[in-house]
């Protein structure tokens, strides 16, 4: 049940109830998906490389 909830949240994020600290991210997700995807990819690569270095 918990994993189903997490999966749903990742597939269909509820941007109307975004927390204040992620409001800019939610706005970017809605209005500039290409920029959002680019930033997500950059951060993923950055932290993936850090994890692999340890």
N, CA, C and O atoms as CSV, one atom per row, in Angstrom:
chain,resi,resn,atom,element,x,y,z
A,1,UNK,N,N,0.818,-1.187,0.000
A,1,UNK,CA,C,0.000,0.000,0.000
A,1,UNK,C,C,0.868,1.260,0.000
A,1,UNK,O,O,0.607,2.192,-0.761
A,2,UNK,N,N,1.885,1.290,0.841
A,2,UNK,CA,C,2.768,2.450,0.893
A,2,UNK,C,C,3.496,2.632,-0.430
A,2,UNK,O,O,3.598,3.749,-0.938
A,3,UNK,N,N,4.000,1.543,-0.987
A,3,UNK,CA,C,4.707,1.644,-2.260
A,3,UNK,C,C,3.782,2.083,-3.382
A,3,UNK,O,O,4.206,2.814,-4.277
A,4,UNK,N,N,2.540,1.655,-3.351
A,4,UNK,CA,C,1.566,2.105,-4.345
A,4,UNK,C,C,1.361,3.614,-4.247
A,4,UNK,O,O,1.264,4.300,-5.264
A,5,UNK,N,N,1.296,4.121,-3.032
A,5,UNK,CA,C,1.114,5.562,-2.825
A,5,UNK,C,C,2.316,6.346,-3.337
A,5,UNK,O,O,2.162,7.391,-3.968
A,6,UNK,N,N,3.499,5.842,-3.066
A,6,UNK,CA,C,4.713,6.510,-3.542
A,6,UNK,C,C,4.766,6.487,-5.058
A,6,UNK,O,O,5.106,7.489,-5.689
A,7,UNK,N,N,4.433,5.350,-5.641
A,7,UNK,CA,C,4.442,5.234,-7.095
A,7,UNK,C,C,3.453,6.214,-7.721
A,7,UNK,O,O,3.781,6.882,-8.702
A,8,UNK,N,N,2.263,6.305,-7.171
A,8,UNK,CA,C,1.264,7.232,-7.692
A,8,UNK,C,C,1.750,8.673,-7.581
A,8,UNK,O,O,1.554,9.469,-8.500
A,9,UNK,N,N,2.381,9.009,-6.463
A,9,UNK,CA,C,2.881,10.363,-6.266
A,9,UNK,C,C,3.957,10.701,-7.298
A,9,UNK,O,O,4.030,11.839,-7.761
A,10,UNK,N,N,4.785,9.731,-7.661
A,10,UNK,CA,C,5.822,9.971,-8.651
A,10,UNK,C,C,5.262,10.056,-10.065
A,10,UNK,O,O,5.750,10.834,-10.885
A,11,UNK,N,N,4.247,9.262,-10.348
A,11,UNK,CA,C,3.652,9.255,-11.682
A,11,UNK,C,C,2.766,10.472,-11.905
A,11,UNK,O,O,2.810,11.095,-12.966
A,12,UNK,N,N,1.966,10.806,-10.908
A,12,UNK,CA,C,1.021,11.915,-11.013
A,12,UNK,C,C,1.171,12.845,-9.809
A,12,UNK,O,O,0.355,12.805,-8.888
A,13,UNK,N,N,2.221,13.690,-9.812
A,13,UNK,CA,C,2.418,14.573,-8.664
A,13,UNK,C,C,1.277,15.574,-8.521
A,13,UNK,O,O,0.778,16.100,-9.516
A,14,UNK,N,N,0.870,15.834,-7.293
A,14,UNK,CA,C,-0.182,16.808,-7.012
A,14,UNK,C,C,0.474,18.171,-6.846
A,14,UNK,O,O,0.891,18.536,-5.747
A,15,UNK,N,N,0.563,18.917,-7.932
A,15,UNK,CA,C,1.269,20.191,-7.918
A,15,UNK,C,C,0.487,21.288,-7.226
A,15,UNK,O,O,1.062,22.315,-6.864
A,16,UNK,N,N,-0.789,21.101,-7.038
A,16,UNK,CA,C,-1.604,22.115,-6.370
A,16,UNK,C,C,-1.313,22.171,-4.875
A,16,UNK,O,O,-1.559,23.195,-4.238
A,17,UNK,N,N,-0.798,21.095,-4.312
A,17,UNK,CA,C,-0.508,21.048,-2.884
A,17,UNK,C,C,0.990,21.003,-2.618
A,17,UNK,O,O,1.429,20.451,-1.610
A,18,UNK,N,N,1.773,21.583,-3.520
A,18,UNK,CA,C,3.224,21.582,-3.347
A,18,UNK,C,C,3.603,22.398,-2.117
A,18,UNK,O,O,3.016,23.447,-1.849
A,19,UNK,N,N,4.573,21.914,-1.385
A,19,UNK,CA,C,5.054,22.631,-0.208
A,19,UNK,C,C,5.760,23.904,-0.648
A,19,UNK,O,O,6.221,23.997,-1.786
A,20,UNK,N,N,5.848,24.865,0.226
A,20,UNK,CA,C,6.442,26.153,-0.116
A,20,UNK,C,C,7.874,26.025,-0.617
A,20,UNK,O,O,8.271,26.760,-1.521
A,21,UNK,N,N,8.651,25.121,-0.060
A,21,UNK,CA,C,10.042,24.986,-0.476
A,21,UNK,C,C,10.205,24.350,-1.853
A,21,UNK,O,O,11.301,24.382,-2.412
A,22,UNK,N,N,9.159,23.781,-2.403
A,22,UNK,CA,C,9.234,23.205,-3.745
A,22,UNK,C,C,8.274,23.891,-4.711
A,22,UNK,O,O,8.022,23.387,-5.806
A,23,UNK,N,N,7.745,25.026,-4.309
A,23,UNK,CA,C,6.775,25.722,-5.160
A,23,UNK,C,C,7.389,26.113,-6.497
A,23,UNK,O,O,6.742,25.977,-7.535
A,24,UNK,N,N,8.634,26.600,-6.488
A,24,UNK,CA,C,9.288,26.977,-7.741
A,24,UNK,C,C,9.479,25.765,-8.644
A,24,UNK,O,O,9.315,25.856,-9.861
A,25,UNK,N,N,9.820,24.651,-8.051
A,25,UNK,CA,C,10.009,23.423,-8.822
A,25,UNK,C,C,8.690,22.971,-9.436
A,25,UNK,O,O,8.648,22.563,-10.596
A,26,UNK,N,N,7.626,23.043,-8.665
A,26,UNK,CA,C,6.310,22.666,-9.183
A,26,UNK,C,C,5.898,23.589,-10.319
A,26,UNK,O,O,5.331,23.141,-11.316
A,27,UNK,N,N,6.180,24.870,-10.170
A,27,UNK,CA,C,5.844,25.840,-11.219
A,27,UNK,C,C,6.629,25.528,-12.496
A,27,UNK,O,O,6.076,25.578,-13.595
A,28,UNK,N,N,7.904,25.211,-12.350
A,28,UNK,CA,C,8.724,24.866,-13.507
A,28,UNK,C,C,8.202,23.586,-14.161
A,28,UNK,O,O,8.149,23.495,-15.388
A,29,UNK,N,N,7.819,22.603,-13.353
A,29,UNK,CA,C,7.284,21.344,-13.874
A,29,UNK,C,C,6.053,21.609,-14.732
A,29,UNK,O,O,5.878,20.993,-15.784
A,30,UNK,N,N,5.206,22.524,-14.282
A,30,UNK,CA,C,3.975,22.821,-15.024
A,30,UNK,C,C,4.240,23.661,-16.266
A,30,UNK,O,O,3.612,23.444,-17.303
A,31,UNK,N,N,5.166,24.624,-16.178
A,31,UNK,CA,C,5.294,25.629,-17.234
A,31,UNK,C,C,6.487,25.458,-18.164
A,31,UNK,O,O,6.475,25.988,-19.275
A,32,UNK,N,N,7.504,24.739,-17.743
A,32,UNK,CA,C,8.695,24.569,-18.580
A,32,UNK,C,C,9.265,23.173,-18.358
A,32,UNK,O,O,10.313,23.006,-17.734
A,33,UNK,N,N,8.564,22.186,-18.874
A,33,UNK,CA,C,8.918,20.790,-18.620
A,33,UNK,C,C,10.320,20.473,-19.133
A,33,UNK,O,O,11.035,19.696,-18.500
A,34,UNK,N,N,10.735,21.052,-20.263
A,34,UNK,CA,C,12.069,20.765,-20.802
A,34,UNK,C,C,13.155,21.229,-19.830
A,34,UNK,O,O,14.130,20.512,-19.608
A,35,UNK,N,N,12.996,22.405,-19.257
A,35,UNK,CA,C,13.964,22.915,-18.286
A,35,UNK,C,C,13.967,22.034,-17.041
A,35,UNK,O,O,15.028,21.698,-16.515
A,36,UNK,N,N,12.790,21.664,-16.576
A,36,UNK,CA,C,12.667,20.786,-15.408
A,36,UNK,C,C,13.419,19.476,-15.642
A,36,UNK,O,O,14.206,19.048,-14.798
A,37,UNK,N,N,13.174,18.845,-16.785
A,37,UNK,CA,C,13.821,17.568,-17.102
A,37,UNK,C,C,15.338,17.726,-17.186
A,37,UNK,O,O,16.081,16.847,-16.748
A,38,UNK,N,N,15.794,18.839,-17.747
A,38,UNK,CA,C,17.224,19.096,-17.855
A,38,UNK,C,C,17.873,19.213,-16.476
A,38,UNK,O,O,18.940,18.648,-16.237
A,39,UNK,N,N,17.231,19.941,-15.581
A,39,UNK,CA,C,17.760,20.109,-14.228
A,39,UNK,C,C,17.739,18.784,-13.474
A,39,UNK,O,O,18.698,18.444,-12.782
A,40,UNK,N,N,16.656,18.046,-13.605
A,40,UNK,CA,C,16.566,16.738,-12.941
A,40,UNK,C,C,17.682,15.820,-13.427
A,40,UNK,O,O,18.317,15.134,-12.626
A,41,UNK,N,N,17.918,15.805,-14.715
A,41,UNK,CA,C,18.969,14.953,-15.269
A,41,UNK,C,C,20.341,15.375,-14.745
A,41,UNK,O,O,21.158,14.525,-14.392
A,42,UNK,N,N,20.597,16.678,-14.694
A,42,UNK,CA,C,21.879,17.174,-14.191
A,42,UNK,C,C,22.100,16.783,-12.736
A,42,UNK,O,O,23.176,16.309,-12.370
A,43,UNK,N,N,21.079,16.982,-11.910
A,43,UNK,CA,C,21.202,16.642,-10.489
A,43,UNK,C,C,21.353,15.138,-10.295
A,43,UNK,O,O,22.110,14.693,-9.432
A,44,UNK,N,N,20.640,14.363,-11.090
A,44,UNK,CA,C,20.745,12.906,-10.988
A,44,UNK,C,C,22.156,12.453,-11.319
A,44,UNK,O,O,22.730,11.629,-10.607
A,45,UNK,N,N,22.716,12.985,-12.392
A,45,UNK,CA,C,24.080,12.619,-12.767
A,45,UNK,C,C,25.076,13.059,-11.702
A,45,UNK,O,O,25.995,12.308,-11.374
A,46,UNK,N,N,24.915,14.245,-11.165
A,46,UNK,CA,C,25.816,14.758,-10.140
A,46,UNK,C,C,25.826,13.851,-8.916
A,46,UNK,O,O,26.890,13.441,-8.451
A,47,UNK,N,N,24.653,13.541,-8.400
A,47,UNK,CA,C,24.583,12.746,-7.185
A,47,UNK,C,C,24.847,11.269,-7.433
A,47,UNK,O,O,25.302,10.562,-6.534
A,48,UNK,N,N,24.569,10.801,-8.632
A,48,UNK,CA,C,24.902,9.421,-8.976
A,48,UNK,C,C,26.417,9.255,-8.985
A,48,UNK,O,O,26.938,8.251,-8.501
A,49,UNK,N,N,27.120,10.238,-9.534
A,49,UNK,CA,C,28.571,10.176,-9.576
A,49,UNK,C,C,29.153,10.255,-8.169
A,49,UNK,O,O,30.132,9.570,-7.875
A,50,UNK,N,N,28.575,11.071,-7.295
A,50,UNK,CA,C,29.048,11.161,-5.915
A,50,UNK,C,C,28.843,9.834,-5.193
A,50,UNK,O,O,29.725,9.385,-4.460
A,51,UNK,N,N,27.692,9.205,-5.392
A,51,UNK,CA,C,27.413,7.924,-4.744
A,51,UNK,C,C,28.381,6.842,-5.218
A,51,UNK,O,O,28.829,6.012,-4.428
A,52,UNK,N,N,28.697,6.856,-6.501
A,52,UNK,CA,C,29.604,5.846,-7.044
A,52,UNK,C,C,31.047,6.072,-6.608
A,52,UNK,O,O,31.841,5.131,-6.597
A,53,UNK,N,N,31.398,7.304,-6.248
A,53,UNK,CA,C,32.759,7.620,-5.824
A,53,UNK,C,C,33.030,7.149,-4.400
A,53,UNK,O,O,34.190,6.999,-4.017
A,54,UNK,N,N,31.999,6.914,-3.619
A,54,UNK,CA,C,32.183,6.543,-2.211
A,54,UNK,C,C,32.505,5.102,-2.037
A,54,UNK,O,O,32.687,4.642,-0.910
